Structure formats: structure tokens, C-alpha cells
């Protein structure tokens, strides 16, 4: 399965690693280009923006968010929703 991870802090990066160990293909994005670069060195699929991230997801699009609660979550949901269609899946795994 191909899915995406938004947010590569401690929790998001570790979830990405677990998913990859389980045989999943994971597209990643984060506000920090260094976080994306570090985890993509572990075979994750790097993306440079939300638009790039969405373009690399399969169908249905599946994205897992691990971003801070409040404004960051709301902003990320809105950006993703603008690019998602009926049947796509968005998981909010943050606090």
C-alpha cells in the first residue's frame, strides 16, 4: 500500500519507519526539508510541498497527519482537502 505521512517529528518519523518495515510505501512531507531528507534516505518517497505530496499518492489518496493540534492541524486539513476527492482518506493522528 502507498500512503502519505504529514509531519516527521518524533512520532511521525517513527510511524513512517514502522509502516515501511511493514512493507508499505510512504510518501513524506514536513515543514523541515531536513526531516524529509533524513527519512527519505531510509527509502521513504520525499515530497517538497503539499501539492507535490498529494501528486505522489496513489488512489484512493491516503494521508496520515502527525502535526500539532490547533492551527497547524486546521491549516493542513484545509490544504489536503482542497486536493482530495470522495473516497480519499485523511487520518489525524496528532494530539
N, CA, C and O atoms as CSV, one atom per row, in Angstrom:
chain,resi,resn,atom,element,x,y,z
A,1,UNK,N,N,0.842,-1.170,0.000
A,1,UNK,CA,C,0.000,0.000,0.000
A,1,UNK,C,C,0.890,1.237,0.000
A,1,UNK,O,O,1.957,1.246,0.614
A,2,UNK,N,N,0.441,2.281,-0.694
A,2,UNK,CA,C,1.138,3.569,-0.672
A,2,UNK,C,C,0.259,4.538,0.099
A,2,UNK,O,O,-0.928,4.688,-0.188
A,3,UNK,N,N,0.861,5.190,1.079
A,3,UNK,CA,C,0.168,6.218,1.838
A,3,UNK,C,C,1.152,7.321,2.158
A,3,UNK,O,O,2.356,7.174,1.947
A,4,UNK,N,N,0.639,8.426,2.669
A,4,UNK,CA,C,1.488,9.559,2.970
A,4,UNK,C,C,1.501,9.902,4.440
A,4,UNK,O,O,0.522,9.674,5.151
A,5,UNK,N,N,2.620,10.453,4.897
A,5,UNK,CA,C,2.760,10.929,6.268
A,5,UNK,C,C,3.099,12.408,6.227
A,5,UNK,O,O,4.085,12.821,5.617
A,6,UNK,N,N,2.258,13.201,6.892
A,6,UNK,CA,C,2.486,14.643,7.005
A,6,UNK,C,C,2.948,14.913,8.425
A,6,UNK,O,O,2.203,14.676,9.376
A,7,UNK,N,N,4.157,15.400,8.577
A,7,UNK,CA,C,4.706,15.669,9.906
A,7,UNK,C,C,5.700,14.596,10.283
A,7,UNK,O,O,5.327,13.447,10.516
A,8,UNK,N,N,6.959,14.968,10.344
A,8,UNK,CA,C,8.023,13.995,10.598
A,8,UNK,C,C,8.791,14.299,11.868
A,8,UNK,O,O,10.011,14.145,11.927
A,9,UNK,N,N,8.056,14.733,12.887
A,9,UNK,CA,C,8.667,14.872,14.201
A,9,UNK,C,C,8.911,13.484,14.769
A,9,UNK,O,O,8.899,12.500,14.029
A,10,UNK,N,N,9.124,13.398,16.039
A,10,UNK,CA,C,9.425,12.104,16.661
A,10,UNK,C,C,8.357,11.054,16.347
A,10,UNK,O,O,8.684,9.941,15.934
A,11,UNK,N,N,7.105,11.397,16.538
A,11,UNK,CA,C,6.031,10.420,16.324
A,11,UNK,C,C,5.834,10.103,14.842
A,11,UNK,O,O,5.748,8.934,14.466
A,12,UNK,N,N,5.761,11.133,14.000
A,12,UNK,CA,C,5.535,10.910,12.573
A,12,UNK,C,C,6.670,10.145,11.915
A,12,UNK,O,O,6.428,9.274,11.079
A,13,UNK,N,N,7.907,10.461,12.283
A,13,UNK,CA,C,9.057,9.757,11.712
A,13,UNK,C,C,9.060,8.289,12.134
A,13,UNK,O,O,9.322,7.404,11.319
A,14,UNK,N,N,8.769,8.036,13.402
A,14,UNK,CA,C,8.743,6.650,13.871
A,14,UNK,C,C,7.596,5.861,13.259
A,14,UNK,O,O,7.765,4.683,12.942
A,15,UNK,N,N,6.442,6.479,13.086
A,15,UNK,CA,C,5.322,5.799,12.427
A,15,UNK,C,C,5.696,5.482,10.976
A,15,UNK,O,O,5.375,4.407,10.470
A,16,UNK,N,N,6.367,6.407,10.322
A,16,UNK,CA,C,6.814,6.177,8.945
A,16,UNK,C,C,7.740,4.964,8.888
A,16,UNK,O,O,7.584,4.099,8.026
A,17,UNK,N,N,8.690,4.903,9.796
A,17,UNK,CA,C,9.621,3.764,9.826
A,17,UNK,C,C,8.877,2.445,10.041
A,17,UNK,O,O,9.180,1.449,9.384
A,18,UNK,N,N,7.923,2.434,10.942
A,18,UNK,CA,C,7.160,1.209,11.214
A,18,UNK,C,C,6.357,0.788,9.993
A,18,UNK,O,O,6.296,-0.396,9.659
A,19,UNK,N,N,5.743,1.760,9.330
A,19,UNK,CA,C,4.974,1.451,8.120
A,19,UNK,C,C,5.874,0.872,7.037
A,19,UNK,O,O,5.500,-0.091,6.367
A,20,UNK,N,N,7.060,1.454,6.861
A,20,UNK,CA,C,7.991,0.957,5.845
A,20,UNK,C,C,8.484,-0.446,6.196
A,20,UNK,O,O,8.613,-1.299,5.318
A,21,UNK,N,N,8.760,-0.684,7.479
A,21,UNK,CA,C,9.168,-2.034,7.899
A,21,UNK,C,C,8.064,-3.046,7.621
A,21,UNK,O,O,8.340,-4.221,7.375
A,22,UNK,N,N,6.812,-2.590,7.661
A,22,UNK,CA,C,5.668,-3.459,7.384
A,22,UNK,C,C,5.412,-3.648,5.891
A,22,UNK,O,O,4.449,-4.308,5.500
A,23,UNK,N,N,6.278,-3.066,5.056
A,23,UNK,CA,C,6.166,-3.270,3.624
A,23,UNK,C,C,5.378,-2.206,2.880
A,23,UNK,O,O,5.114,-2.360,1.688
A,24,UNK,N,N,5.000,-1.137,3.554
A,24,UNK,CA,C,4.238,-0.073,2.909
A,24,UNK,C,C,5.171,0.952,2.277
A,24,UNK,O,O,6.283,1.176,2.754
A,25,UNK,N,N,4.705,1.566,1.201
A,25,UNK,CA,C,5.410,2.668,0.562
A,25,UNK,C,C,4.884,3.943,1.184
A,25,UNK,O,O,3.671,4.152,1.212
A,26,UNK,N,N,5.763,4.810,1.687
A,26,UNK,CA,C,5.320,6.009,2.397
A,26,UNK,C,C,5.888,7.256,1.726
A,26,UNK,O,O,7.101,7.415,1.586
A,27,UNK,N,N,4.967,8.142,1.313
A,27,UNK,CA,C,5.322,9.454,0.791
A,27,UNK,C,C,5.357,10.388,1.997
A,27,UNK,O,O,4.442,10.350,2.820
A,28,UNK,N,N,6.377,11.215,2.124
A,28,UNK,CA,C,6.520,12.050,3.312
A,28,UNK,C,C,6.620,13.530,2.968
A,28,UNK,O,O,7.119,13.917,1.912
A,29,UNK,N,N,6.122,14.349,3.907
A,29,UNK,CA,C,6.287,15.793,3.822
A,29,UNK,C,C,6.365,16.367,5.227
A,29,UNK,O,O,5.814,15.810,6.177
A,30,UNK,N,N,7.058,17.487,5.338
A,30,UNK,CA,C,7.235,18.152,6.619
A,30,UNK,C,C,7.632,19.596,6.332
A,30,UNK,O,O,8.129,19.902,5.248
A,31,UNK,N,N,7.416,20.475,7.290
A,31,UNK,CA,C,7.870,21.856,7.123
A,31,UNK,C,C,9.389,21.937,7.055
A,31,UNK,O,O,9.944,22.859,6.457
A,32,UNK,N,N,10.054,20.969,7.668
A,32,UNK,CA,C,11.521,20.925,7.668
A,32,UNK,C,C,12.023,20.060,6.511
A,32,UNK,O,O,11.788,18.852,6.477
A,33,UNK,N,N,12.718,20.695,5.567
A,33,UNK,CA,C,13.313,19.947,4.454
A,33,UNK,C,C,14.324,18.926,4.963
A,33,UNK,O,O,14.488,17.866,4.360
A,34,UNK,N,N,15.005,19.235,6.070
A,34,UNK,CA,C,15.971,18.291,6.645
A,34,UNK,C,C,15.280,17.020,7.125
A,34,UNK,O,O,15.806,15.923,6.934
A,35,UNK,N,N,14.104,17.154,7.747
A,35,UNK,CA,C,13.365,15.966,8.192
A,35,UNK,C,C,12.985,15.090,7.003
A,35,UNK,O,O,13.094,13.865,7.066
A,36,UNK,N,N,12.538,15.722,5.921
A,36,UNK,CA,C,12.174,14.963,4.718
A,36,UNK,C,C,13.410,14.272,4.153
A,36,UNK,O,O,13.356,13.093,3.803
A,37,UNK,N,N,14.513,14.990,4.062
A,37,UNK,CA,C,15.752,14.428,3.521
A,37,UNK,C,C,16.232,13.244,4.360
A,37,UNK,O,O,16.641,12.219,3.816
A,38,UNK,N,N,16.182,13.387,5.678
A,38,UNK,CA,C,16.657,12.316,6.558
A,38,UNK,C,C,15.845,11.042,6.391
A,38,UNK,O,O,16.413,9.957,6.265
A,39,UNK,N,N,14.521,11.163,6.390
A,39,UNK,CA,C,13.698,9.948,6.316
A,39,UNK,C,C,13.651,9.389,4.901
A,39,UNK,O,O,13.479,8.184,4.719
A,40,UNK,N,N,13.802,10.251,3.893
A,40,UNK,CA,C,13.804,9.727,2.525
A,40,UNK,C,C,15.068,8.917,2.268
A,40,UNK,O,O,15.094,8.073,1.373
A,41,UNK,N,N,16.108,9.168,3.044
A,41,UNK,CA,C,17.310,8.340,2.977
A,41,UNK,C,C,17.060,6.931,3.475
A,41,UNK,O,O,17.879,6.036,3.267
A,42,UNK,N,N,15.921,6.734,4.138
A,42,UNK,CA,C,15.523,5.408,4.629
A,42,UNK,C,C,14.476,4.784,3.708
A,42,UNK,O,O,13.735,3.895,4.130
A,43,UNK,N,N,14.407,5.229,2.481
A,43,UNK,CA,C,13.571,4.699,1.408
A,43,UNK,C,C,12.149,5.271,1.368
A,43,UNK,O,O,11.325,4.776,0.600
A,44,UNK,N,N,11.841,6.276,2.152
A,44,UNK,CA,C,10.557,6.950,2.004
A,44,UNK,C,C,10.601,7.783,0.722
A,44,UNK,O,O,11.679,8.128,0.236
A,45,UNK,N,N,9.435,8.101,0.183
A,45,UNK,CA,C,9.329,8.926,-1.026
A,45,UNK,C,C,9.219,10.377,-0.592
A,45,UNK,O,O,8.231,10.764,0.032
A,46,UNK,N,N,10.220,11.183,-0.914
A,46,UNK,CA,C,10.254,12.583,-0.495
A,46,UNK,C,C,9.305,13.429,-1.329
A,46,UNK,O,O,9.055,13.133,-2.498
A,47,UNK,N,N,8.775,14.489,-0.714
A,47,UNK,CA,C,7.999,15.495,-1.438
A,47,UNK,C,C,8.409,16.865,-0.917
A,47,UNK,O,O,8.871,17.006,0.215
A,48,UNK,N,N,8.233,17.863,-1.764
A,48,UNK,CA,C,8.719,19.198,-1.432
A,48,UNK,C,C,7.621,20.167,-1.010
A,48,UNK,O,O,7.917,21.272,-0.555
A,49,UNK,N,N,6.363,19.771,-1.153
A,49,UNK,CA,C,5.234,20.631,-0.795
A,49,UNK,C,C,3.991,19.763,-0.658
A,49,UNK,O,O,4.020,18.580,-0.999
A,50,UNK,N,N,2.911,20.336,-0.166
A,50,UNK,CA,C,1.657,19.585,-0.066
A,50,UNK,C,C,1.180,19.165,-1.453
A,50,UNK,O,O,0.715,18.039,-1.629
A,51,UNK,N,N,1.288,20.052,-2.439
A,51,UNK,CA,C,0.868,19.692,-3.801
A,51,UNK,C,C,1.700,18.539,-4.350
A,51,UNK,O,O,1.156,17.611,-4.948
A,52,UNK,N,N,3.013,18.593,-4.151
A,52,UNK,CA,C,3.892,17.515,-4.592
A,52,UNK,C,C,3.556,16.226,-3.848
A,52,UNK,O,O,3.501,15.152,-4.447
A,53,UNK,N,N,3.334,16.337,-2.557
A,53,UNK,CA,C,2.950,15.201,-1.711
A,53,UNK,C,C,1.702,14.524,-2.274
A,53,UNK,O,O,1.698,13.314,-2.498
A,54,UNK,N,N,0.646,15.301,-2.502
A,54,UNK,CA,C,-0.627,14.753,-2.989
A,54,UNK,C,C,-0.435,14.096,-4.357
A,54,UNK,O,O,-1.026,13.052,-4.632
A,55,UNK,N,N,0.390,14.703,-5.214
A,55,UNK,CA,C,0.587,14.149,-6.559
A,55,UNK,C,C,1.268,12.782,-6.534
A,55,UNK,O,O,1.161,12.024,-7.497
A,56,UNK,N,N,1.959,12.463,-5.456
A,56,UNK,CA,C,2.694,11.201,-5.355
A,56,UNK,C,C,1.898,10.099,-4.656
A,56,UNK,O,O,2.364,8.963,-4.568
A,57,UNK,N,N,0.713,10.420,-4.164
A,57,UNK,CA,C,-0.121,9.420,-3.512
A,57,UNK,C,C,-0.858,8.598,-4.566
A,57,UNK,O,O,-1.098,9.071,-5.677
A,58,UNK,N,N,-1.213,7.374,-4.210
A,58,UNK,CA,C,-1.992,6.533,-5.112
A,58,UNK,C,C,-3.474,6.872,-5.024
A,58,UNK,O,O,-3.851,7.912,-4.484
A,59,UNK,N,N,-4.305,5.992,-5.554
A,59,UNK,CA,C,-5.752,6.156,-5.472
A,59,UNK,C,C,-6.320,4.937,-4.772
A,59,UNK,O,O,-5.993,3.817,-5.164
A,60,UNK,N,N,-7.143,5.095,-3.768
A,60,UNK,CA,C,-7.505,6.380,-3.183
A,60,UNK,C,C,-6.308,6.997,-2.466
A,60,UNK,O,O,-5.399,6.295,-2.023
A,61,UNK,N,N,-6.329,8.306,-2.362
A,61,UNK,CA,C,-5.272,9.007,-1.628
A,61,UNK,C,C,-5.472,8.729,-0.140
A,61,UNK,O,O,-6.584,8.830,0.381
A,62,UNK,N,N,-4.383,8.380,0.531
A,62,UNK,CA,C,-4.427,8.127,1.971
A,62,UNK,C,C,-3.309,8.944,2.604
A,62,UNK,O,O,-2.138,8.779,2.263
A,63,UNK,N,N,-3.676,9.822,3.525
A,63,UNK,CA,C,-2.683,10.650,4.217
A,63,UNK,C,C,-2.905,10.560,5.717
A,63,UNK,O,O,-4.036,10.601,6.200
A,64,UNK,N,N,-1.816,10.437,6.431
A,64,UNK,CA,C,-1.820,10.362,7.889
A,64,UNK,C,C,-1.105,11.609,8.375
A,64,UNK,O,O,0.043,11.852,8.000
A,65,UNK,N,N,-1.762,12.396,9.199
A,65,UNK,CA,C,-1.178,13.639,9.713
A,65,UNK,C,C,-0.703,13.455,11.144
A,65,UNK,O,O,-1.425,12.925,11.989
A,66,UNK,N,N,0.506,13.896,11.403
A,66,UNK,CA,C,1.063,13.919,12.749
A,66,UNK,C,C,1.616,15.326,12.972
A,66,UNK,O,O,2.828,15.530,13.046
A,67,UNK,N,N,0.701,16.287,13.077
A,67,UNK,CA,C,1.086,17.685,13.260
A,67,UNK,C,C,0.468,18.207,14.553
A,67,UNK,O,O,-0.501,17.632,15.047
A,68,UNK,N,N,1.017,19.291,15.109
A,68,UNK,CA,C,0.495,19.834,16.361
A,68,UNK,C,C,-0.972,20.236,16.256
A,68,UNK,O,O,-1.440,20.659,15.198
A,69,UNK,N,N,-1.685,20.098,17.364
A,69,UNK,CA,C,-3.105,20.436,17.434
A,69,UNK,C,C,-3.318,21.928,17.208
A,69,UNK,O,O,-2.408,22.740,17.376
A,70,UNK,N,N,-4.537,22.264,16.827
A,70,UNK,CA,C,-4.915,23.665,16.653
A,70,UNK,C,C,-4.692,24.144,15.237
A,70,UNK,O,O,-5.030,23.452,14.277
A,71,UNK,N,N,-4.122,25.330,15.107
A,71,UNK,CA,C,-3.915,25.967,13.812
A,71,UNK,C,C,-3.166,25.115,12.801
A,71,UNK,O,O,-3.597,25.018,11.651
A,72,UNK,N,N,-2.043,24.484,13.197
A,72,UNK,CA,C,-1.324,23.657,12.220
A,72,UNK,C,C,-2.180,22.515,11.650
A,72,UNK,O,O,-2.117,22.222,10.456
A,73,UNK,N,N,-2.971,21.881,12.508
A,73,UNK,CA,C,-3.840,20.804,12.035
A,73,UNK,C,C,-4.901,21.346,11.092
A,73,UNK,O,O,-5.122,20.791,10.016
A,74,UNK,N,N,-5.554,22.424,11.491
A,74,UNK,CA,C,-6.607,23.007,10.656
A,74,UNK,C,C,-6.059,23.437,9.289
A,74,UNK,O,O,-6.689,23.183,8.262
A,75,UNK,N,N,-4.909,24.074,9.274
A,75,UNK,CA,C,-4.304,24.526,8.025
A,75,UNK,C,C,-3.960,23.337,7.118
A,75,UNK,O,O,-4.199,23.380,5.911
A,76,UNK,N,N,-3.401,22.287,7.705
A,76,UNK,CA,C,-3.024,21.106,6.928
A,76,UNK,C,C,-4.249,20.389,6.378
A,76,UNK,O,O,-4.257,19.968,5.221
A,77,UNK,N,N,-5.283,20.249,7.200
A,77,UNK,CA,C,-6.522,19.607,6.741
A,77,UNK,C,C,-7.094,20.376,5.556
A,77,UNK,O,O,-7.491,19.772,4.559
A,78,UNK,N,N,-7.137,21.692,5.655
A,78,UNK,CA,C,-7.693,22.501,4.570
A,78,UNK,C,C,-6.886,22.359,3.287
A,78,UNK,O,O,-7.462,22.260,2.203
A,79,UNK,N,N,-5.559,22.348,3.394
A,79,UNK,CA,C,-4.710,22.189,2.199
A,79,UNK,C,C,-4.922,20.823,1.552
A,79,UNK,O,O,-5.025,20.714,0.330
A,80,UNK,N,N,-4.985,19.783,2.384
A,80,UNK,CA,C,-5.183,18.445,1.839
A,80,UNK,C,C,-6.579,18.287,1.255
A,80,UNK,O,O,-6.741,17.719,0.175
A,81,UNK,N,N,-7.577,18.781,1.955
A,81,UNK,CA,C,-8.971,18.647,1.491
A,81,UNK,C,C,-9.158,19.284,0.120
A,81,UNK,O,O,-9.946,18.793,-0.688
A,82,UNK,N,N,-8.446,20.365,-0.147
A,82,UNK,CA,C,-8.556,21.038,-1.449
A,82,UNK,C,C,-8.067,20.137,-2.583
A,82,UNK,O,O,-8.417,20.354,-3.743
A,83,UNK,N,N,-7.260,19.130,-2.253
A,83,UNK,CA,C,-6.696,18.233,-3.259
A,83,UNK,C,C,-7.231,16.810,-3.182
A,83,UNK,O,O,-6.820,15.950,-3.961
A,84,UNK,N,N,-8.138,16.555,-2.256
A,84,UNK,CA,C,-8.687,15.216,-2.086
A,84,UNK,C,C,-10.058,15.135,-2.743
A,84,UNK,O,O,-10.710,16.149,-2.986
A,85,UNK,N,N,-10.481,13.899,-3.026
A,85,UNK,CA,C,-11.777,13.632,-3.647
A,85,UNK,C,C,-12.567,12.673,-2.765
A,85,UNK,O,O,-12.049,12.143,-1.782
A,86,UNK,N,N,-13.807,12.461,-3.125
A,86,UNK,CA,C,-14.641,11.488,-2.416
A,86,UNK,C,C,-13.925,10.140,-2.422
A,86,UNK,O,O,-13.412,9.712,-3.456
A,87,UNK,N,N,-13.889,9.479,-1.285
A,87,UNK,CA,C,-13.248,8.178,-1.169
A,87,UNK,C,C,-11.806,8.231,-0.702
A,87,UNK,O,O,-11.249,7.205,-0.313
A,88,UNK,N,N,-11.184,9.413,-0.733
A,88,UNK,CA,C,-9.832,9.553,-0.203
A,88,UNK,C,C,-9.897,9.556,1.322
A,88,UNK,O,O,-10.948,9.838,1.898
A,89,UNK,N,N,-8.789,9.246,1.972
A,89,UNK,CA,C,-8.781,9.065,3.427
A,89,UNK,C,C,-7.746,9.997,4.057
A,89,UNK,O,O,-6.608,10.094,3.597
A,90,UNK,N,N,-8.173,10.680,5.121
A,90,UNK,CA,C,-7.281,11.543,5.902
A,90,UNK,C,C,-7.378,11.112,7.351
A,90,UNK,O,O,-8.462,11.110,7.934
A,91,UNK,N,N,-6.245,10.748,7.932
A,91,UNK,CA,C,-6.175,10.297,9.322
A,91,UNK,C,C,-5.471,11.390,10.126
A,91,UNK,O,O,-4.353,11.781,9.790
A,92,UNK,N,N,-6.110,11.880,11.176
A,92,UNK,CA,C,-5.479,12.839,12.072
A,92,UNK,C,C,-4.979,12.085,13.284
A,92,UNK,O,O,-5.765,11.703,14.152
A,93,UNK,N,N,-3.671,11.866,13.349
A,93,UNK,CA,C,-3.086,11.117,14.446
A,93,UNK,C,C,-2.404,11.993,15.482
A,93,UNK,O,O,-1.757,11.483,16.396
A,94,UNK,N,N,-2.543,13.308,15.350
A,94,UNK,CA,C,-1.896,14.224,16.287
A,94,UNK,C,C,-2.654,14.332,17.597
A,94,UNK,O,O,-3.697,13.705,17.786
A,95,UNK,N,N,-2.117,15.129,18.487
A,95,UNK,CA,C,-2.737,15.316,19.807
A,95,UNK,C,C,-3.918,16.234,19.732
A,95,UNK,O,O,-4.558,16.501,20.749
